[in-house]
Amino acid sequence: MCALPSPPCAQRPPACTRTRKNSCAVLTSRSNGSCSNDFGRLLGANLKILRNVILQDDTEFIKVWSKTSKSLIAYESGRIYLDNYRCCYSSLLPEPEQLYELPKTPKTEKIEDALLCQSPLDNVLPNASEQKSCLLALTAHNWLYRLSADTGRMLQRVYLSSRFKFRSLGWDSSQETFYVKSIQSKQTTLERQAGVDNNILMRVAVFQVFPLELVGMLEINKKVFGKTAVDVLLSQGVLAVSHSSKHVKLYSFEYIVNKFRIEELALGQQCELNGGKGIVGEAPYGIPVNIHIHECPPVLFEMSYFENGVQIGGHPWHYIYTPNHKRHRGTHHICSITDGALATNGVQDMKCDSLEADWIFFHPDDSGRIVHAGPSAVNVLKIMAETGCDWKYKIVTDFSIIAARDNSAPQVIVTSSGRTVKRRFQLLDDDPAQETFRMVKYEDELDLLAVIDITHTEDEGQGHLRLHDNKTGILMKRVPLKEPWDVTYSHEVYFDRDTIIHTVQEKNNTFCCHVYKMKRRPSDEP
């Protein structure tokens, strides 16, 4: 069957020629086939319509589904994973439905970590199975599986090592390059008795996706990176090595590959390396070390910190850290990465008197701003050049979101006998009797800040999802979460287009997932 070409009069006009803004008019024109032939513009218009609908007064979120699990529940891009990624549900439908359920396996073969890979849009791959979205799953027995994201069918599997135990996955560059990290290698009893030092901290395998290809396997040697090295990670082409002395050093991974990779390896090829022989990625051979770092690479950046590590981001580039001294506890210093100069007003201190500390991070949008959140306030900060001085910067508040607080509590109480009693302590910033902020998330497609606030009614905590305009901070909507919020257990909330997902750890170490969907209240008019 062949498709007939559309007559000239039925061709869709370019998006730039449309001037109508009314949602109903846009939807009507789309049903008639008169809408943009530019997919990006069309998607943007659809999301603006969805945002407007969500923020209307007669739109509410109704809980449509709940599910329990004996293990942590994960969510990403419309998929809910239960029982160590064994069961997958789609949350894109009016009510979540199961996509697949993998066969049960012993604990020694369970999935321990996973990454969701979305299908690439910029190129066409020769193998159709490599073009579709997939789940990269790391098992407890050192296999890396590539599973179909929609059916769970096995597409590919790679054996990593029979010697090192691999435990975690992470993105180096999202949807492009990822790494698999082993647990820390400890000195064995035989090595200790023989007086042999084990200087290998861990192994790291790096892969490219779409198609799945091996970049290399490297060892982190304490003789090269220092005896105090305790952990590593890859991010945006940078190898970050953390030290027990509260110190971090950054190295170029591209430099490491170009200088220290002794041989390029391909999955499935025969290999003889390091005295061993086998097929790369198959048991029991696994993946041999083909990146031998025998000398310390040039250090791109290093910093000593007190707690919470170092974050790099913003426009222009800055980093956030807490100096390694106890007098700086609770403060966050914002400095230029060019020369390390502290920005004007660059020391951010909320002076929180609370059980939970405040937190700070670079805004996930492309504005280069900083989000500093605590129990009673969320401050969105901007990095700006000083007037008349392009190389010096200052931190200014773009907007603030303040929790509702009752500060009218009397400091002096009169007892029934007439005796006056002075209050000896102030309420904590995260006191259960006060509205308290717990999370700040960003919904990039709707350009909304999602803030979780907790209030207490009688003996139960009540959670609300607040939707704030990302540019102004104005409160647009406040959505109640029906289930009680017990602060003694861990919670996670996701806001994704028309869906709210609340995962919570409950008693007896069980986990529950609650799903809310957007619905319009029926009009009262006949």
N, C-alpha and C positions, 0 to 999 in steps of 0.2 A: 504494500500500500504506500503510495507516495503522497506527499503533502503538496497541496496546490498553493501557489503564491497568492498573497492577498492583493486585491486590486489597489491601485494608488490611493483611492479616496479613503481606504481603511487603515492606512499606515498611521502609526502613533506619532504624534508630534513630539519633538524634544521636550525634556523636562523644563528647560529654561523658558519655554513659551507659555507655560501655565501660570496664571495669576490668581486663581481661586484659592482661598484659604479655608473656606467652610468645610468641616469634616464630612458632612453628608454629601455635599457637592462633589468632593473628591472621590468618595466611595461610589457614588452614582456614575461618575465619569469612568471609573475603573471597570465597573460592571459592563459598561458599553464598549470597552476596549480602548477608550481614549485616555491613556495615561502614559507615563514616561517610558521611553525605550532605554533609559539609563538606569540600570539596576541599583546602583549606589544611591542615586537621587530618589528613586522609588522607595527603597528601604528606609531612607531618612524621613521621607514624607509619612510613611506608615508608622514609624516610631513616634513622630510628633503627634499623630492622631491618637496612638495608644497612650502616650503621656497625658494628653488632654482628657481622654476618657477616664483614666485612672484617678486623676486629680479632681474630677467632678464630685459634687456633694452626694449624688445618688449612687455612687459607685462604692462598693464595699468588698471586703475580702472574707470569704466563707471557708471554714475548714471542711475539706472534702475527703480527707484520707489520713489514716494513721497506720503505722506499722512498727513493730518491735523487732529488735535484733539482739543477739547475744554478744555482738562485737561492734566496734565503731562503725558509724554510718557515714558514708562519703557522698558528696554531691558535686557535680560539675556539668555545666552546659546541658541542662535538661535531663540528666541521668542521675538516678539515685542508686547507690551501691550498698548492699547489705551483706552480712555474713562474710566478711573478708573478700568483697568483690565477687562473691559467688553468684549472687542474685542481682539483677539489674532491672530497674523500673524506669519507664519514661514519664517525666512530669509535664510533657508538652500537651497532653490530652486534657480534657475537662476533669478527668480523674486518673491518677497514675495507673498504668498498666504494665505488666511484666513483659520485658523484652526477651529475657532468657534466664535460665538457671543452669549453672554448670554442675556437673556431677560432684558429689561429696568426695573429699579427699582427706587422708590423715593429716594431723597437725604438721607433720614433717614436710608436707607438700602444699600447705595453704599459701594463698597469695598474701604477701606482706606489705606490698606497696604497689602503686599503679599510677600511670599518667595517661590522660586522654589526648589522643592526637586527632585533630580535625583535618579533614581532607584538604589538600593544597588547591588553591584556586589559580595560581599563576603559571602552572605548567601541567602538561599531560604526561603521565607515566605509561610505559609500555605494558605493564601488568595491571589489569583492572583492579585486582585485589589490593594493590598498593595505593590506589587512588582514593579508596574509601576510608572513612574515619575508623580508627582502631584504638584498642586499649592495650597499652604496654604494661604487662603485669610481671612483677618479680616474685618468684616463689621462694619458700623456705629452703628448698633443696637446690638453689642456685640456677634455676632456669629462668630465662627471660622469654615470656610468651608475647606474641602479637596476636590479639584476638579481635574479631570483628566487633565493632562497637554496637551493632544492632542485633547480632545473632549469637555472639559469644563463640563462634566457630574459630578453631585454631587456624591461623594463617601462616605462622612461622614461629619457630622456637630456637633459642640460642642457649647453649650451655656455657656458663661463665667460668667456673673453676671448681676443682675438687679439693683445693687446699684452703682457699679463703672463703669465709662466709659473707655473702653480699646481703645487705639489709635495706637499702634505701635508694630511691630514684629522685632525680631533680632535673629541672630544665636549666641548661646553660643559656640557650636562646630559644624562647618559647616557640614551639611547633617547628623547630629547625634542628637543634642539637640538644641532647640530654646526656646525663651521666648516671652511672650505677656505682654506688659506693659500698665498700665492704665495712665490716665492723673493725674496730681497732685490734690489731694483732698484739697478742700478749706472749710473753716469754713462757715457753713450755717447761715442764719439770725436767725433761732431759736436757734442754738447753741450759737451764739454771745449774744442773749438776755438772755439766761439762764446762761451765764458765763461758758459754757462748752468749754474746749480746745479740738480742733481736732488735735491729734498728729499723725494721720495716713497720711504719705506723699503720698503713692500710693500702689497699689497691683501689684504683678508680678506672673504670672502663667508660669510654666516651663514644657515642654513636650519633650518626645523622639519621633523620627520619625522611620518609617519602623519597626514595626507598630507604629501608633500613640498611645502613652501611656502618662498618666499624671505622672509627677514627684511630683508636689505639687504646692500649692498656698501659697504665703507668703505676709505679710504686712511689709512695711518699716515704722517703728515707730520712730518718732523724739526723744522720750524719750530714746530709745535704741541707735540710731545712731547719735544723736545730733540735737539740734534745728536748726542748720544752714544747714542741709541736704536738697538738692534741686533736686537731680536726681540720678538715679541708672542705671547700665547696667550689663549684664553678658557677659563674654568673657573667653573662655578656662578654664571654671571651677572656675572663679574668679568673685566675686560680688564686683563691684566698686561703691562706694558712693561718689558723688561730693557734695561739700559744697559751700555756697555763699561766704565764706571767701577765695575762690580760693585754696581749699584744697581737696585732694582726698585720700580716704582710701580703701585698698583692703582687702577682706576677702575670705576665702576658702568656696565655695558653698557646697562642699562635707561635710565639717565639720558642716555647718549649717543644712544640711539635716539629717545627722546622729544624731545630738544632739537635734534638735528642732522639727523634724517631729513627730507628735503625732499619726498619723495613715496613712497607705498607702491607697490610693484611686484608684479605677479603673473606667474608663468611662463607664457609663451605669449601675452601681451598685446602689442599694438602700443604703442610707446613713443617719445617724443621728449624726450631729456634730454641735457644737456651738449653740445649742438650736433650730436648724432647722432640717427639714426632707425633703428628696426628692431624686431624681435620679441624680447622678453626671453627669454633662454635658448637662442636659436637662432643658428647661425653665419650670417654672421661677426659679428653684433652683440654677442652674449654678454650679460653683465649689467653695466649701467652703474653708476657710483657714485651712490648715492642717499642716502648718509649723509656729509655734508660737515662734518668737524670743523674749524672755523675758529678755535677757541680751546680752550685746555686745560681739560678737565673738572676738577671738584673731585677732589683726591687722597683716596682712602679710607684708604690705608695706604702707607707707604714704608719701605724698609729697605736698609741697606748691608750687604753680606755678603762673605765671603772666597772661598768656593767652595760648590758644590752648591746655590746658590739658597736660597729660603725655602719652608718648608712650613707650612700652616695647617690645624689640625684639633683633635681632642681634645674632652673634656667636662670643664670648660668650655673655651672657645676659647683655644688657645695657638698659638704659632708656634715653629718650630725653625730655627735658622740658625747659621752660624759667623761671628763678628764679623770685620770687614775689617781684620785685622792678622795678620802672620805668626806672632806668638806664640800665636795661638789656633788655629793649624793642627791639625787632628785632633780638635778638640773640637766639641761640639754644645750650643748654649745653648737652653734651653726657657723661654719668656717668655709672660706673659699678654698677650693681644691687647688687653685693655681699657686697660691703662696701661703696657705694656712692661716690667713688673717681672719680674726674673729669679726663677724659682721656687726655693725652698730645695732644695738638691741638684740644681739645674737645669743644671749644667755636667756633661755626660756625656763622659767621656774613657776609652776602653778602653786607651790607651797601647799600641796595636798596633805591634809590631815585625815588619812584614810587607810583602810586595810589594803585596798588595791591601789597600786601605783598608777600614775598617769602614763600615757604612751604617746609617741610621736612618730610620724612617718611622712615620706614624700607622697603627695597626692597622686593617685593612680591615673588621673587624666593628664593631658598634655600641657597643662598650665604652668608647670614648674613650681606650684605652691607646696606648702607644708601643712599638714594637719596635726595639731597638738590637742589631744583629748584627755579629759580627766572626769572624775565623778560628777562634777557640777558644771563643766563648761567644755565646749569644743571650739577651739580657735583655728581659723584657717588663715595662714600667714603667706605673705608675698616677699620674694627677694627682689629688691629694687636697687638700682645704682644711686649712689649719693649724687646730689645736685652738683653739677660741674666737675664730677670726678668719676669717670667711667670704670675705674679699676677698684673702687671701694663700694661696698654694698651695705644695705641696711635691711632690717626685717620689720615689716609693717603688718598690721592686722587688716586682713581683707574683710572679714566679718567674724562674729562670734555667735555661738548658740549657747544660751544660758538655761540651766535647769530651773524649774520652779521650786523655790525654797521658801519655807516659813521661818523667818528670822524673828518672829514676835514672841518666842518662848521667853518667859520671864527669867531673869538671872537671879532674882530673889524670890523665894517661896515662903509664904506664911502658913504655918501649920495650924491645926484646929485649936491648939492651946494658945495661939497668938505668937509663938516663937518664930522668928525669921531665920530662914536657912538659905545661905548663899550657895548657888550652884558651883561645884568645884571643878567641873570639866565642861568643855564645849562639845557639842555633837560632832561626830565624825562627818567628813564630806560625803562618805558613802553610807551614812546611817540609814537603816531600813525605813525610818519614818519619813525620809526625804526622797524626792524624785532624783534618781541617780542614772547617769549614762553608763552603759556597759560596752557598747560596740559602735563602731562607725564604719560603714561600708559605702562603696560607690557603685551605682548602677550606670555603667558607661553608655548604654544604648538610650536610656531615658534622661541622662544627665541629671540625676538626682542623688543627693546624699541620704543614705538610710542610717538613721541613728536609733539605737535601742535604748529606751528609758524604762526604768523599773520603779514602780511605786508599790506600797503595801496597803492592803485592805484587810483588816482584822489580822489573821495569822498567815495570810498567803501573799506572795509576791505576784504582782501583775505586770506583764511586759507589754510594751507598745512599740510598734515600728513607726518612727516619725520620718516623713519624707520632706526634705528641704531642697529648695532650689540650689543647684551647685554653684551658681554665679553670685547669688545674693545672700544665701543662707535663710531666706524666708521660709517659715513652716507652711507647707502646702497641704499636708494631710497627716493624720495620726490614726494608725490602725491597731486595734487591740488584738493581742494573742490570747486565745481562750484558755490554754492550759496554764496551771500555776507555774511561777518562776521561782524555783528554790535556788538561792545563791550558793548553797553548799555543793551543788552539782554543776558539771560543765554544760555549757549551752553553745550552740552555733546557729546563726540565722543567715539565710541567703534570700536576697530579693532579686528576682530575675524576671524582667518584663512583667507579666501578669500573674506571677507566682511568688508566694512566700513559703520558704521551707524552714522549719524549726526543728533542729535535732537536739536531743537532750539526753544526758545520762541520768538514769533513774536509780531507784533503790535496787539492791541485789546485783549491782553492776550490769544492768540491762540498759539498752538504748532504745529510744523511740524517735520516730520521724513523723512530724505533722506537716501536712501540705494544705495551703490556703490558695484559693483561686479567686480571681476578680469576677464579681458579678454586679449587675445593675439591679437596683431595687425597682420593683414595679411602680409605675406612676400611680398616684392616688386619683388622678383625673379619669373619668369614664372614657 
